[in-house]
Amino acid sequence: MFQLPPRATNPETPLEVNFKTEMSKNIIFPYVTFNKFVDEPLLKKLSLFYDKILVSESRFSILEDASKKELKEEFKELHYEYSVWQYLNENNVVSKYNNFNDINDSSDDIKELQDLMMSVVRNNNTDIKTADEKIQPLIKFYLSHDILARIDTLKFRKSDELNEYYSSLRNFGTFNTESKKNQVIQFILNDIPEPNNSTSWEQIIEYRSDLDVKNKYLALMNWINKVSNSNMKLSEIKDEYDYLYNDYMQQFKLHKMKYNNSKLEVILNATVNFITNISTGNYTTSIKDLFQFNVKNAQLLQEEAKLSGKELAYIYHTSLKFKNE
């Protein structure tokens, strides 16, 4: 989990980093530089679901130039923003990629997006409906970045069939959803919390590295693959998702009560035995109590792995850990 695999053998794939050999889910992020790091909470959310966030190298040029200069007070947060991107890159949360060489791709899906891009650039009607014309330029600005992200996503998919690539879009209603799996991921992503500024990147990276968390994540991915390839309608998948999530939540609460009670029982017994053993010099029993505590712990963890609805355990525990009060 959370590691991007080796790049495809196709020389057109513009990644420049060495990746581990395992399938991954990656998202193309249409990064835009402002005087405030407005995208940081969203990036934290995406990093809790995707293995890696991919950003075009060209989008960093303004930020890298700004980081080398003395900035006015209102723009000084760009220094912080640059340092965060550097940190995420060093910790394999983010990777930059160069522009693709095959600019004139003639496939129908890419050509359709390129035509839409030209329509936006020429300020033609792009079916953007809003009651306030003042925000039309902003919507079109974001739309143009969404289109570029979609084009790059399609090119990644064509050049690397071993891994999965998705687009982070700001105008979801503009594009037709590509597949049932994409729709499943989208409604699941809605349940991933968006950590606030009090949650550090160190906390998120530590969470991503936890072995138990990785196992829960893999179980979720397996469930997504199964339901996406089934004959179930999206509405039926949502119903099953809600059922499994609530079932696991209730089962885990009961399991936690049992865990806490068992833990308290072992600690009390061990404490009483320890005090008795100190007076008698029987230290062997105290060692056995400690061993019994570890055995009980392992048994409870095994029981947790068998809870119904465990396929969605990653969503539940991630929400529990990072939800904003």
Secondary structure, DSSP 8 states (H G I E B T S, - for coil): --------S-TT--B-S---SS--EEEE------SS-TTHHHHHHHHTT-SEEEEEGGGGHHHHHHHTS---GGGTHHHHHHHHHHHHHHTTSEEEE---S-TT---HHHHHHHHHHHHHHTT-------S-GGGHHHHHHHHHHHHHHHHHHHHHHHH-TTSEEEE--S-GGGS----HHHHHHHHHHTTS----TTS-HHHHHHHHH-HHHHHHHHHHHHHHHHHHTSS--HHHHHHHHHHHHHHHHHHHHHHHHHHHHHHHHHHHHHHHHHHHHHHHT-HHHHHHHHHHHHHHHHHHHHHHTT-TTGGGHHHHHHHHHH---
